[in-house]
Amino acid sequence: LHSFRGCAVREFSFVAFKPGCKGLHITTEACWGRCHTWEKPVPEAPFIHRHHRVCTYSRTRHATARLPGCRPDVSPLYHYPVALLCHCAVCSTQDTECETF
Amino acid sequence: HDGLAPGCHLHPFNVTIRSDRRGTCKGTHQVHACVGYCESSAFPSRYSVLVASNFTHNITSASRCCTISKDPPPPPPPPPPPPLCPDMWGHLCPPQVKIEILTAKACRCDMCRKSRY
């Protein structure tokens, strides 16, 4: 993995939780990788051209888990995406929380 | 860039500078860009993110991108060129114009800039 370049499906574990239920440990498929990105100076404004792409879901299926210990007024169903394919692409704020650090 | 190891590296390239849109006068100058492969991932969003996004953001992307280590400020606009000067035969000659071009000195995997994805 130290030398991997590109974007691929990778196993991912998380605790599904919502108020009124107990947490459930879920292992699923998500995306991980290293995408080709660059910044280069140019003589005209804005003086820097950027090509920033991130490893994200390309094709998904939806899965549903049943959380334990839910209050009677809370649905135990928890929906989450499962990655079938991943690719390097612009982070779409339509369906994605885009975090960068 | 097939030989690049993961990470973010200085990469030389040539910039062509033109005196006008038609390219009456032009020259090339070597500067450095930052090019590379930085880590990113995408995974199911936490419930708090789902609620905050009205259940539209079911994926969270955490990413870093190859950036010029510190964005230098844009160069000041060039001063207005002096008027054309007559040469020894009385012909009007264009003055020499000095143009500043940025170049990367260091690179690092840092914040992806959404505005210019």
Backbone of each chain as ProteinMPNN parsed JSONL, in Angstrom:
{"seq_chain_A": "LHSFRGCAVREFSFVAFKPGCKGLHITTEACWGRCHTWEKPVPEAPFIHRHHRVCTYSRTRHATARLPGCRPDVSPLYHYPVALLCHCAVCSTQDTECETF", "coords_chain_A": {"N_chain_A": [[0.816, -1.214, 0.0], [2.121, 1.157, 0.466], [3.241, 2.156, -1.847], [1.165, 2.392, -3.54], [-0.71, 3.757, -6.204], [-3.537, 5.444, -7.429], [-7.021, 4.526, -7.215], [-9.139, 2.677, -5.25], [-11.452, 0.044, -4.266], [-11.842, -0.613, -0.834], [-11.735, -2.387, 2.258], [-13.705, -1.281, 5.004], [-14.383, -0.273, 8.288], [-16.874, 0.704, 10.61], [-18.755, 2.302, 13.275], [-22.112, 2.13, 13.345], [-24.471, 4.444, 14.326], [-27.252, 5.939, 15.874], [-29.284, 8.412, 17.563], [-31.145, 7.106, 20.247], [-30.79, 4.454, 19.781], [-28.642, 1.564, 20.159], [-25.14, 1.3, 19.294], [-23.814, -0.249, 16.3], [-21.368, -2.389, 15.076], [-20.074, -2.247, 11.892], [-18.794, -3.75, 8.976], [-17.743, -2.842, 5.813], [-17.522, -2.005, 2.266], [-15.479, 0.558, 1.079], [-13.847, 3.502, -0.302], [-10.437, 4.092, -1.177], [-7.293, 5.677, -1.776], [-4.69, 7.116, -3.876], [-4.768, 9.943, -5.687], [-3.943, 11.516, -8.815], [-2.754, 14.696, -8.586], [-2.227, 18.215, -9.046], [-0.528, 21.444, -8.96], [0.175, 24.312, -10.791], [2.193, 27.166, -11.639], [1.058, 29.969, -13.517], [1.387, 32.58, -15.986], [-0.741, 34.381, -16.145], [-3.605, 35.816, -14.38], [-5.564, 33.43, -12.569], [-2.955, 32.988, -11.646], [-2.226, 30.521, -10.56], [-2.808, 27.285, -11.671], [-4.953, 24.579, -10.973], [-5.336, 21.061, -10.419], [-7.296, 19.148, -8.878], [-8.246, 16.183, -7.627], [-10.197, 13.619, -6.067], [-10.33, 10.463, -4.323], [-13.142, 8.631, -4.716], [-16.55, 7.296, -4.46], [-17.685, 5.512, -7.27], [-19.512, 3.656, -8.319], [-22.276, 2.48, -6.505], [-24.009, 0.411, -4.108], [-26.912, 0.202, -2.059], [-27.13, -0.493, 1.381], [-28.712, -1.923, 4.241], [-28.799, -1.871, 7.717], [-29.761, -3.334, 10.857], [-30.181, -1.749, 13.788], [-29.354, -2.429, 17.208], [-31.259, -2.459, 20.3], [-33.105, -0.29, 20.137], [-35.254, 2.482, 20.976], [-38.871, 2.284, 21.278], [-40.067, 4.233, 19.667], [-38.227, 4.784, 17.708], [-36.899, 4.09, 14.551], [-35.215, 1.083, 13.798], [-33.706, 0.81, 11.553], [-30.826, 1.336, 9.558], [-29.353, 3.019, 7.006], [-26.796, 2.723, 4.553], [-24.146, 3.467, 2.17], [-22.537, 1.131, -0.06], [-19.463, 0.595, -1.552], [-19.026, -0.235, -4.933], [-17.474, 0.334, -7.101], [-14.66, 2.523, -7.452], [-13.314, 5.799, -8.106], [-11.078, 8.449, -9.267], [-12.106, 11.673, -8.856], [-13.858, 14.841, -9.103], [-14.889, 16.18, -6.002], [-18.172, 15.846, -5.229], [-20.504, 18.029, -4.011], [-23.126, 17.501, -4.036], [-23.879, 14.952, -3.21], [-22.037, 14.33, -1.341], [-20.106, 14.8, 1.605], [-17.618, 16.948, 1.642], [-14.514, 16.828, 2.853], [-11.435, 18.299, 3.708], [-7.996, 18.526, 4.573]], "CA_chain_A": [[0.0, 0.0, 0.0], [2.969, 2.351, 0.561], [3.56, 2.683, -3.171], [-0.043, 2.32, -4.384], [-1.26, 4.968, -6.815], [-4.837, 5.121, -8.007], [-8.181, 4.629, -6.325], [-9.68, 1.31, -5.259], [-12.355, -0.381, -3.194], [-11.079, -1.125, 0.305], [-12.58, -2.703, 3.414], [-13.82, -0.158, 5.933], [-15.235, -0.593, 9.444], [-17.348, 1.865, 11.366], [-19.848, 2.015, 14.197], [-23.345, 2.821, 12.959], [-25.129, 4.888, 15.553], [-28.159, 7.094, 15.836], [-29.882, 8.623, 18.886], [-32.26, 6.223, 20.582], [-30.402, 3.061, 19.521], [-27.249, 1.236, 20.473], [-24.286, 1.257, 18.107], [-23.575, -1.555, 15.68], [-20.124, -2.41, 14.318], [-20.341, -2.69, 10.512], [-17.666, -3.779, 8.039], [-18.288, -2.675, 4.469], [-16.542, -1.62, 1.249], [-15.415, 2.003, 0.831], [-12.822, 3.84, -1.31], [-9.172, 4.635, -0.665], [-6.244, 5.692, -2.791], [-3.903, 8.337, -4.111], [-5.124, 10.455, -7.012], [-2.971, 12.425, -9.424], [-3.173, 16.095, -8.401], [-1.103, 19.136, -9.269], [-0.694, 22.897, -9.034], [1.283, 24.9, -11.553], [2.09, 28.613, -11.821], [0.823, 30.466, -14.88], [1.683, 34.015, -15.979], [-1.939, 35.222, -16.062], [-4.49, 35.562, -13.241], [-5.292, 33.569, -11.13], [-1.536, 32.728, -11.4], [-2.006, 29.102, -10.267], [-3.814, 26.336, -12.155], [-5.009, 23.411, -10.091], [-6.072, 19.859, -10.827], [-7.475, 18.457, -7.601], [-9.211, 15.092, -7.72], [-10.183, 12.808, -4.845], [-10.776, 9.076, -4.495], [-14.505, 8.567, -4.201], [-17.405, 6.243, -4.999], [-18.112, 5.621, -8.661], [-20.783, 2.908, -8.328], [-22.604, 2.032, -5.143], [-25.316, -0.185, -3.816], [-27.321, 0.629, -0.729], [-27.324, -1.585, 2.332], [-29.476, -1.532, 5.429], [-28.505, -2.651, 8.922], [-30.766, -3.174, 11.923], [-29.47, -1.395, 15.018], [-29.922, -3.066, 18.398], [-31.625, -1.669, 21.487], [-33.749, 0.985, 19.802], [-36.513, 2.841, 21.644], [-40.011, 1.902, 20.419], [-40.421, 5.284, 18.708], [-37.105, 5.021, 16.783], [-36.702, 3.006, 13.576], [-33.889, 0.467, 13.958], [-33.035, 0.659, 10.248], [-29.728, 2.279, 9.295], [-28.971, 2.862, 5.593], [-25.449, 3.217, 4.224], [-23.709, 3.048, 0.833], [-21.439, 0.166, -0.204], [-18.753, 0.897, -2.807], [-18.802, -1.3, -5.912], [-16.355, 0.839, -7.896], [-14.171, 3.826, -7.001], [-12.517, 6.51, -9.114], [-10.596, 9.788, -8.914], [-13.054, 12.615, -9.452], [-14.182, 16.03, -8.323], [-15.772, 15.87, -4.879], [-19.473, 16.438, -5.52], [-21.238, 18.408, -2.8], [-24.523, 17.08, -4.175], [-24.147, 13.756, -2.407], [-20.844, 14.018, -0.546], [-19.545, 15.771, 2.538], [-16.23, 17.044, 1.173], [-13.63, 17.306, 3.914], [-10.03, 18.317, 3.317], [-7.236, 18.93, 5.769]], "C_chain_A": [[0.849, 1.262, 0.0], [3.226, 2.979, -0.801], [2.335, 2.727, -4.079], [-0.427, 3.698, -4.907], [-2.543, 4.569, -7.515], [-5.889, 5.122, -6.925], [-8.921, 3.3, -6.388], [-10.655, 1.095, -4.115], [-11.509, -0.982, -2.071], [-12.033, -1.355, 1.481], [-12.559, -1.548, 4.413], [-14.78, -0.54, 7.056], [-15.65, 0.675, 10.16], [-18.45, 1.417, 12.32], [-21.056, 2.839, 13.762], [-24.094, 3.175, 14.236], [-26.131, 5.973, 15.209], [-28.864, 7.199, 17.184], [-31.091, 7.709, 19.095], [-31.969, 4.77, 20.31], [-28.998, 2.821, 20.061], [-26.452, 1.172, 19.174], [-24.115, -0.164, 17.591], [-22.305, -1.463, 14.846], [-20.399, -3.003, 12.933], [-19.029, -2.697, 9.738], [-18.237, -3.765, 6.632], [-17.159, -2.373, 3.488], [-16.625, -0.111, 1.031], [-14.274, 2.253, -0.163], [-11.586, 4.426, -0.637], [-8.156, 4.676, -1.807], [-5.454, 6.972, -2.807], [-4.173, 8.775, -5.541], [-4.058, 11.43, -7.492], [-3.492, 13.856, -9.288], [-1.97, 17.001, -8.627], [-1.547, 20.583, -9.158], [0.469, 23.44, -9.837], [1.083, 26.398, -11.715], [1.835, 28.94, -13.284], [1.002, 31.984, -14.851], [0.452, 34.904, -15.805], [-2.729, 34.886, -14.791], [-5.315, 34.313, -13.543], [-3.884, 33.134, -10.708], [-1.227, 31.286, -10.981], [-3.147, 28.295, -10.868], [-3.763, 25.092, -11.278], [-5.772, 22.275, -10.751], [-6.181, 19.02, -9.558], [-8.604, 17.438, -7.725], [-9.088, 14.222, -6.468], [-10.728, 11.414, -5.146], [-12.166, 8.934, -3.875], [-15.318, 7.493, -4.915], [-17.764, 6.535, -6.459], [-19.438, 4.882, -8.849], [-21.037, 2.379, -6.926], [-23.85, 1.143, -5.167], [-25.652, 0.232, -2.397], [-27.563, -0.59, 0.149], [-28.075, -1.033, 3.541], [-29.107, -2.462, 6.579], [-29.616, -2.394, 9.942], [-30.022, -2.928, 13.229], [-30.158, -2.041, 16.222], [-30.39, -2.023, 19.422], [-32.302, -0.352, 21.197], [-35.012, 1.206, 20.639], [-37.668, 2.512, 20.701], [-40.346, 2.953, 19.366], [-39.313, 5.569, 17.693], [-36.959, 3.818, 15.85], [-35.315, 2.408, 13.759], [-33.108, 0.4, 12.651], [-31.985, 1.751, 10.042], [-29.229, 2.013, 7.871], [-27.559, 3.414, 5.367], [-25.049, 2.716, 2.835], [-22.568, 2.023, 0.906], [-20.768, 0.44, -1.55], [-18.633, -0.358, -3.667], [-17.604, -0.957, -6.787], [-15.951, 2.2, -7.343], [-13.39, 4.478, -8.134], [-12.037, 7.851, -8.554], [-11.494, 10.801, -9.617], [-13.17, 13.842, -8.561], [-15.105, 15.605, -7.182], [-17.087, 16.604, -5.097], [-20.223, 16.755, -4.232], [-22.717, 18.053, -2.906], [-24.823, 15.899, -3.255], [-23.023, 13.441, -1.431], [-20.489, 15.165, 0.395], [-18.054, 15.837, 2.234], [-15.361, 17.649, 2.27], [-12.199, 17.256, 3.403], [-9.234, 18.942, 4.451], [-5.772, 19.032, 5.458]], "O_chain_A": [[0.38, 2.324, -0.411], [3.409, 4.192, -0.905], [2.45, 3.063, -5.258], [-0.465, 4.675, -4.16], [-2.633, 3.499, -8.117], [-5.672, 5.659, -5.839], [-9.289, 2.848, -7.472], [-10.684, 1.846, -3.139], [-10.584, -1.756, -2.32], [-13.001, -0.619, 1.671], [-11.523, -0.922, 4.635], [-15.862, -1.07, 6.802], [-14.861, 1.61, 10.296], [-19.002, 0.323, 12.199], [-21.036, 4.069, 13.802], [-24.319, 2.331, 15.104], [-25.879, 6.82, 14.353], [-29.028, 6.194, 17.876], [-31.943, 7.57, 18.217], [-32.816, 3.918, 20.578], [-28.267, 3.76, 20.376], [-27.017, 1.01, 18.092], [-24.25, -1.139, 18.329], [-22.171, -0.572, 14.008], [-20.896, -4.123, 12.818], [-18.243, -1.755, 9.834], [-19.105, -4.57, 6.296], [-15.983, -2.473, 3.835], [-17.709, 0.434, 0.823], [-13.789, 1.314, -0.795], [-11.684, 5.16, 0.346], [-8.163, 3.818, -2.69], [-5.529, 7.796, -1.895], [-3.845, 8.064, -6.491], [-3.37, 12.075, -6.7], [-4.553, 14.185, -9.819], [-0.828, 16.592, -8.418], [-2.73, 20.914, -9.244], [1.619, 23.074, -9.597], [-0.041, 26.862, -11.904], [2.34, 28.263, -14.179], [0.793, 32.61, -13.812], [0.574, 36.049, -15.37], [-2.552, 33.82, -14.202], [-5.738, 34.143, -14.686], [-3.645, 32.93, -9.518], [-0.07, 30.872, -11.042], [-4.316, 28.579, -10.612], [-2.694, 24.618, -10.894], [-6.708, 22.484, -11.523], [-5.264, 18.275, -9.214], [-9.768, 17.798, -7.906], [-8.01, 14.105, -5.885], [-11.483, 11.216, -6.098], [-12.34, 9.097, -2.668], [-14.839, 6.86, -5.856], [-18.101, 7.663, -6.819], [-20.37, 5.408, -9.458], [-20.127, 1.895, -6.253], [-24.624, 1.142, -6.124], [-24.761, 0.578, -1.621], [-28.13, -1.589, -0.293], [-28.064, 0.168, 3.81], [-29.105, -3.683, 6.429], [-30.31, -1.378, 9.891], [-29.312, -3.807, 13.717], [-31.381, -2.181, 16.253], [-29.965, -0.868, 19.4], [-32.103, 0.617, 21.93], [-35.736, 0.266, 20.966], [-37.489, 2.463, 19.484], [-40.85, 2.618, 18.294], [-39.438, 6.499, 16.897], [-36.901, 2.674, 16.301], [-34.335, 3.147, 13.865], [-31.954, -0.028, 12.648], [-32.225, 2.927, 10.316], [-28.743, 0.924, 7.568], [-27.187, 4.445, 5.927], [-25.537, 1.684, 2.372], [-21.747, 2.055, 1.822], [-21.445, 0.508, -2.576], [-18.196, -1.408, -3.195], [-16.823, -1.83, -7.167], [-16.788, 2.942, -6.828], [-12.87, 3.794, -9.014], [-12.514, 8.322, -7.522], [-11.621, 10.779, -10.841], [-12.663, 13.882, -7.44], [-15.993, 14.774, -7.37], [-17.119, 17.834, -5.145], [-20.54, 15.855, -3.454], [-23.478, 18.281, -1.965], [-25.87, 15.846, -2.609], [-23.047, 12.404, -0.767], [-20.562, 16.338, 0.028], [-17.312, 14.9, 2.53], [-15.466, 18.837, 2.575], [-11.796, 16.296, 2.747], [-9.742, 19.782, 5.194], [-4.976, 19.359, 6.339]]}, "seq_chain_B": "HDGLAPGCHLHPFNVTIRSDRRGTCKGTHQVHACVGYCESSAFPSRYSVLVASNFTHNITSASRCCTISKDPPPPPPPPPPPPLCPDMWGHLCPPQVKIEILTAKACRCDMCRKSRY", "coords_chain_B": {"N_chain_B": [[3.906, 11.234, -15.831], [4.38, 8.776, -14.74], [6.493, 7.667, -13.342], [6.474, 8.742, -10.862], [6.791, 8.662, -7.341], [4.493, 7.991, -4.586], [3.24, 10.929, -2.963], [4.173, 14.428, -3.056], [5.668, 16.398, -5.396], [8.322, 18.542, -6.676], [8.26, 19.706, -10.027], [9.711, 20.362, -13.07], [8.761, 22.616, -15.689], [8.106, 24.207, -18.878], [7.192, 27.558, -19.409], [5.446, 29.496, -21.713], [5.783, 32.772, -22.73], [3.99, 35.468, -24.018], [4.024, 38.471, -25.938], [1.721, 39.614, -26.841], [-1.663, 38.766, -27.81], [-1.439, 37.69, -30.32], [1.041, 36.749, -30.313], [3.323, 38.133, -31.135], [5.893, 38.683, -30.137], [7.641, 36.199, -28.369], [8.695, 34.034, -25.669], [10.337, 31.375, -23.827], [10.339, 30.076, -20.49], [11.73, 28.36, -17.765], [9.93, 26.981, -15.089], [8.801, 25.739, -11.854], [6.378, 23.276, -11.043], [4.025, 21.695, -8.776], [3.527, 18.319, -8.437], [1.853, 15.249, -7.997], [0.87, 12.372, -5.961], [-1.475, 12.202, -3.597], [-2.981, 11.083, -0.513], [-6.402, 10.038, -0.331], [-9.767, 9.382, 0.733], [-13.025, 7.807, 0.832], [-16.093, 7.261, 2.515], [-18.897, 5.819, 4.379], [-21.092, 8.323, 5.652], [-21.178, 9.805, 8.953], [-23.918, 9.684, 11.316], [-24.575, 12.21, 12.285], [-23.698, 13.866, 10.24], [-25.382, 13.044, 8.208], [-27.866, 13.953, 9.199], [-27.391, 16.724, 9.367], [-27.126, 17.33, 6.688], [-29.596, 16.918, 5.697], [-30.021, 14.27, 4.992], [-28.78, 13.978, 2.527], [-26.051, 13.862, 2.071], [-24.655, 11.098, 2.021], [-22.195, 10.07, 1.771], [-18.874, 10.569, 2.884], [-16.029, 12.404, 2.068], [-12.597, 12.396, 2.578], [-9.777, 14.192, 2.064], [-6.536, 14.921, 0.613], [-4.482, 17.05, -1.35], [-2.022, 17.629, -3.926], [-0.061, 20.413, -3.489], [1.322, 23.715, -4.02], [3.678, 24.696, -1.719], [3.508, 27.151, -0.273], [1.309, 29.589, -1.123], [2.492, 32.035, -3.091], [2.077, 35.609, -3.044], [0.163, 37.16, -5.662], [1.992, 38.539, -8.401], [2.826, 42.039, -8.499], [1.027, 44.309, -10.66], [2.53, 44.96, -13.834], [4.482, 47.927, -14.342], [3.296, 50.728, -16.301], [4.354, 50.601, -19.675], [7.173, 52.472, -20.847], [6.959, 55.232, -23.168], [7.18, 54.654, -26.728], [10.427, 54.768, -28.083], [12.531, 56.782, -30.103], [14.965, 55.306, -32.215], [18.455, 55.356, -33.265], [18.095, 55.864, -35.918], [15.768, 57.077, -36.013], [13.553, 55.43, -35.979], [10.626, 54.143, -34.312], [10.878, 52.246, -31.407], [9.876, 49.335, -29.546], [9.892, 49.212, -25.944], [11.926, 47.23, -23.637], [10.202, 44.742, -21.841], [9.611, 43.701, -18.541], [8.665, 40.694, -17.079], [7.152, 39.089, -14.337], [7.198, 35.786, -13.111], [5.664, 33.225, -11.267], [7.12, 30.559, -9.324], [7.236, 27.238, -8.051], [8.676, 26.525, -4.909], [8.646, 24.623, -2.978], [6.756, 21.672, -2.143], [3.7, 20.142, -0.964], [1.425, 17.667, 0.4], [-1.71, 18.781, 0.924], [-4.528, 20.89, 1.699], [-7.283, 20.278, -0.47], [-8.469, 22.332, -3.038], [-11.58, 23.385, -3.47], [-12.776, 25.256, -5.156], [-11.432, 25.286, -7.52], [-11.485, 22.755, -8.579]], "CA_chain_B": [[4.243, 11.219, -14.41], [4.245, 7.403, -14.287], [7.568, 7.281, -12.447], [6.383, 9.467, -9.593], [6.429, 7.936, -6.129], [3.453, 8.721, -3.858], [3.729, 12.174, -2.364], [3.96, 15.651, -3.834], [7.051, 16.69, -5.773], [8.617, 19.61, -7.643], [8.32, 19.193, -11.386], [9.995, 21.491, -13.963], [8.082, 22.701, -16.991], [8.364, 25.467, -19.575], [6.072, 28.486, -19.619], [5.627, 30.385, -22.871], [5.293, 34.137, -22.471], [3.735, 36.168, -25.279], [3.892, 39.927, -25.774], [0.328, 39.951, -27.118], [-2.435, 37.563, -28.115], [-0.981, 37.11, -31.58], [2.374, 36.168, -30.093], [4.312, 38.857, -31.947], [7.153, 38.296, -29.505], [7.419, 35.205, -27.316], [9.878, 33.365, -25.152], [10.0, 30.346, -22.842], [11.064, 30.193, -19.231], [11.452, 27.156, -16.969], [9.502, 27.165, -13.699], [8.465, 24.465, -11.216], [5.021, 23.0, -10.564], [3.959, 20.602, -7.799], [2.785, 17.224, -9.057], [2.014, 14.033, -7.212], [-0.228, 11.502, -5.565], [-1.743, 12.349, -2.164], [-4.021, 10.151, -0.06], [-7.788, 10.452, -0.089], [-10.67, 8.246, 0.952], [-14.455, 8.112, 0.94], [-16.702, 6.238, 3.379], [-20.256, 6.224, 4.781], [-21.111, 9.473, 6.571], [-21.721, 9.643, 10.306], [-25.329, 10.052, 11.406], [-24.676, 13.664, 12.466], [-23.541, 14.461, 8.903], [-26.637, 12.765, 7.486], [-28.918, 14.855, 9.703], [-27.045, 18.107, 8.995], [-27.292, 17.514, 5.237], [-30.952, 16.477, 5.342], [-29.851, 12.92, 4.452], [-28.302, 13.995, 1.132], [-24.618, 13.533, 2.026], [-24.459, 9.79, 2.662], [-20.773, 9.741, 1.612], [-17.918, 11.592, 3.329], [-14.727, 12.316, 1.416], [-11.499, 13.032, 3.329], [-8.778, 14.208, 1.004], [-5.427, 15.864, 0.522], [-4.07, 17.218, -2.738], [-0.654, 18.147, -4.113], [-0.147, 21.876, -3.556], [2.522, 24.524, -3.841], [3.732, 24.757, -0.27], [2.922, 28.393, 0.222], [0.913, 30.389, -2.266], [3.059, 33.383, -3.06], [1.09, 36.583, -3.488], [0.298, 37.424, -7.093], [2.942, 39.63, -8.639], [2.165, 43.317, -8.753], [0.887, 44.548, -12.097], [3.725, 45.63, -14.355], [4.273, 49.363, -14.541], [2.998, 51.013, -17.703], [5.608, 50.689, -20.43], [7.514, 53.822, -21.279], [6.553, 55.459, -24.55], [8.128, 54.199, -27.737], [11.553, 55.713, -28.181], [13.182, 56.764, -31.422], [16.338, 54.831, -32.207], [19.394, 56.297, -33.886], [17.644, 56.225, -37.267], [14.472, 57.736, -35.917], [12.454, 54.458, -35.908], [10.074, 53.971, -32.958], [11.169, 50.876, -30.967], [9.221, 48.978, -28.285], [10.833, 49.054, -24.832], [11.991, 45.895, -23.046], [9.216, 44.595, -20.767], [10.003, 42.681, -17.568], [7.48, 39.989, -16.59], [7.448, 38.203, -13.212], [6.471, 34.513, -13.149], [5.829, 32.472, -10.024], [7.61, 29.187, -9.435], [7.13, 26.537, -6.77], [9.956, 26.243, -4.231], [8.436, 23.409, -2.2], [5.42, 21.097, -2.364], [3.237, 19.242, 0.094], [0.032, 17.226, 0.346], [-2.42, 19.713, 1.806], [-5.964, 21.034, 1.409], [-7.783, 20.36, -1.842], [-9.227, 23.574, -3.23], [-12.801, 23.031, -4.177], [-13.18, 26.23, -6.153], [-10.787, 25.069, -8.826], [-11.397, 21.328, -8.894]], "C_chain_B": [[4.224, 9.799, -13.853], [5.318, 7.005, -13.282], [7.48, 7.908, -11.073], [6.037, 8.535, -8.444], [5.269, 8.671, -5.476], [4.053, 9.918, -3.135], [3.582, 13.292, -3.368], [5.34, 16.247, -4.126], [7.157, 17.894, -6.715], [8.782, 19.003, -9.025], [8.582, 20.364, -12.336], [9.137, 21.453, -15.219], [8.319, 24.086, -17.581], [7.085, 26.284, -19.723], [6.407, 29.338, -20.837], [5.001, 31.735, -22.556], [5.16, 34.848, -23.814], [3.549, 37.656, -25.007], [2.45, 40.363, -26.014], [-0.383, 38.666, -27.534], [-1.957, 36.888, -29.399], [0.392, 36.469, -31.434], [3.435, 36.811, -30.958], [5.721, 38.571, -31.437], [6.83, 37.239, -28.459], [8.726, 34.568, -26.898], [9.444, 32.303, -24.17], [10.894, 30.509, -21.62], [10.723, 28.963, -18.408], [11.058, 27.528, -15.54], [9.167, 25.78, -13.128], [7.003, 24.424, -10.799], [5.13, 21.967, -9.446], [3.023, 19.535, -8.353], [2.924, 15.991, -8.179], [0.728, 13.308, -6.899], [-0.392, 11.584, -4.053], [-2.939, 11.477, -1.779], [-5.389, 10.803, 0.017], [-8.639, 9.201, 0.088], [-12.107, 8.733, 1.013], [-15.128, 6.947, 1.658], [-18.105, 6.691, 3.784], [-20.214, 7.349, 5.813], [-21.645, 9.093, 7.94], [-23.17, 10.127, 10.326], [-25.494, 11.566, 11.553], [-24.534, 14.395, 11.126], [-24.82, 14.241, 8.094], [-27.728, 13.738, 7.905], [-28.649, 16.282, 9.23], [-27.27, 18.368, 7.507], [-28.682, 17.104, 4.76], [-30.919, 15.142, 4.581], [-29.467, 12.914, 2.967], [-26.834, 13.58, 1.033], [-24.385, 12.188, 2.716], [-23.023, 9.284, 2.495], [-19.955, 10.902, 2.182], [-16.592, 11.344, 2.634], [-13.709, 13.05, 2.281], [-10.279, 13.017, 2.412], [-7.663, 15.208, 1.249], [-4.989, 15.897, -0.931], [-2.673, 17.823, -2.79], [-0.72, 19.656, -4.347], [1.239, 22.508, -3.497], [2.552, 24.92, -2.377], [3.161, 26.041, 0.304], [2.578, 29.225, -0.995], [1.59, 31.744, -2.192], [2.0, 34.387, -3.512], [1.255, 36.832, -4.976], [1.236, 38.59, -7.325], [2.202, 40.927, -8.876], [2.03, 43.54, -10.246], [2.109, 45.28, -12.624], [3.456, 47.114, -14.544], [3.98, 49.634, -16.007], [4.296, 51.175, -18.484], [5.906, 52.137, -20.801], [7.112, 54.011, -22.735], [7.62, 54.946, -25.513], [9.216, 55.26, -27.941], [12.155, 55.657, -29.587], [14.595, 56.205, -31.311], [17.202, 55.801, -33.013], [18.981, 56.685, -35.315], [16.27, 56.896, -37.243], [13.292, 56.782, -35.92], [11.95, 54.357, -34.472], [10.217, 52.507, -32.543], [10.423, 50.565, -29.672], [10.243, 48.829, -27.177], [10.878, 47.601, -24.385], [10.986, 45.827, -21.9], [9.648, 43.462, -19.86], [8.735, 42.03, -17.03], [7.898, 39.068, -15.453], [6.59, 36.95, -13.323], [6.736, 33.78, -11.846], [6.465, 31.127, -10.325], [7.515, 28.537, -8.06], [8.523, 26.296, -6.203], [9.869, 24.945, -3.428], [6.986, 22.964, -2.38], [5.004, 20.302, -1.13], [1.801, 18.824, -0.168], [-0.721, 18.045, 1.379], [-3.87, 19.812, 1.326], [-6.258, 21.028, -0.089], [-8.618, 21.629, -1.938], [-10.423, 23.259, -4.091], [-13.094, 23.971, -5.337], [-12.56, 25.965, -7.513], [-10.612, 23.597, -9.117], [-11.462, 21.156, -10.4]], "O_chain_B": [[4.072, 9.611, -12.646], [5.099, 6.115, -12.46], [8.316, 7.64, -10.21], [5.117, 7.723, -8.543], [5.057, 9.85, -5.76], [5.221, 9.91, -2.748], [2.944, 13.127, -4.408], [6.09, 16.563, -3.203], [6.22, 18.219, -7.445], [9.365, 17.931, -9.183], [7.76, 21.277, -12.41], [8.829, 20.382, -15.743], [8.686, 25.021, -16.869], [6.038, 25.765, -20.111], [7.525, 29.839, -20.967], [3.837, 31.822, -22.164], [6.076, 34.839, -24.635], [2.992, 38.05, -23.983], [2.003, 41.366, -25.457], [0.234, 37.603, -27.599], [-2.057, 35.67, -29.547], [0.848, 35.742, -32.316], [4.336, 36.138, -31.458], [6.623, 38.257, -32.213], [5.844, 37.371, -27.734], [9.711, 34.555, -27.636], [8.3, 32.316, -23.717], [12.021, 30.998, -21.696], [9.562, 28.558, -18.35], [11.755, 28.288, -14.869], [9.242, 24.776, -13.836], [6.459, 25.397, -10.276], [6.209, 21.428, -9.199], [1.873, 19.816, -8.692], [4.01, 15.718, -7.668], [-0.332, 13.572, -7.466], [0.455, 11.091, -3.309], [-3.795, 11.173, -2.61], [-5.517, 11.971, 0.383], [-8.273, 8.111, -0.351], [-12.369, 9.918, 1.219], [-14.779, 5.788, 1.438], [-18.463, 7.846, 3.549], [-19.398, 7.326, 6.735], [-22.459, 8.179, 8.073], [-23.591, 10.888, 9.455], [-26.439, 12.143, 11.014], [-25.176, 15.422, 10.905], [-25.281, 15.136, 7.386], [-28.435, 14.286, 7.058], [-29.553, 16.967, 8.753], [-27.569, 19.494, 7.11], [-28.914, 16.96, 3.56], [-31.693, 14.925, 3.649], [-29.783, 11.972, 2.24], [-26.417, 13.01, 0.024], [-23.963, 12.15, 3.872], [-22.667, 8.219, 3.001], [-20.297, 12.069, 1.988], [-16.09, 10.22, 2.612], [-13.933, 14.196, 2.671], [-9.802, 11.949, 2.027], [-7.817, 16.188, 1.977], [-5.106, 14.906, -1.652], [-2.206, 18.441, -1.834], [-1.36, 20.117, -5.292], [2.194, 21.915, -2.994], [1.561, 25.426, -1.849], [2.403, 26.006, 1.273], [3.449, 29.535, -1.808], [1.28, 32.532, -1.298], [1.114, 34.035, -4.29], [2.363, 36.728, -5.503], [1.271, 39.53, -6.53], [1.084, 40.927, -9.391], [2.83, 43.02, -11.024], [2.665, 46.133, -11.933], [2.337, 47.513, -14.867], [4.375, 48.85, -16.869], [5.232, 51.816, -18.008], [4.993, 52.927, -21.04], [6.942, 53.03, -23.459], [8.794, 54.821, -25.164], [8.954, 56.462, -27.965], [12.266, 54.582, -30.176], [15.342, 56.587, -30.411], [16.771, 56.89, -33.391], [19.444, 57.69, -35.855], [15.696, 57.234, -38.278], [12.145, 57.228, -35.87], [12.729, 54.468, -33.525], [9.734, 51.618, -33.244], [10.337, 51.419, -28.79], [11.356, 48.368, -27.429], [9.982, 46.822, -24.709], [10.919, 46.741, -21.078], [10.011, 42.385, -20.334], [7.828, 42.725, -16.574], [8.885, 38.342, -15.577], [5.393, 37.037, -13.597], [7.871, 33.714, -11.374], [6.363, 30.616, -11.44], [7.689, 29.197, -7.035], [9.44, 25.91, -6.929], [10.869, 24.257, -3.22], [6.111, 23.759, -2.72], [5.845, 19.85, -0.354], [1.052, 19.516, -0.858], [-0.404, 18.006, 2.568], [-4.368, 18.925, 0.633], [-5.572, 21.684, -0.873], [-9.38, 21.954, -1.027], [-10.305, 22.916, -5.267], [-13.598, 23.546, -6.377], [-13.102, 26.375, -8.54], [-9.683, 23.217, -9.83], [-11.405, 20.031, -10.896]]}, "name": "protein", "num_of_chains": 2, "seq": "LHSFRGCAVREFSFVAFKPGCKGLHITTEACWGRCHTWEKPVPEAPFIHRHHRVCTYSRTRHATARLPGCRPDVSPLYHYPVALLCHCAVCSTQDTECETFHDGLAPGCHLHPFNVTIRSDRRGTCKGTHQVHACVGYCESSAFPSRYSVLVASNFTHNITSASRCCTISKDPPPPPPPPPPPPLCPDMWGHLCPPQVKIEILTAKACRCDMCRKSRY"}
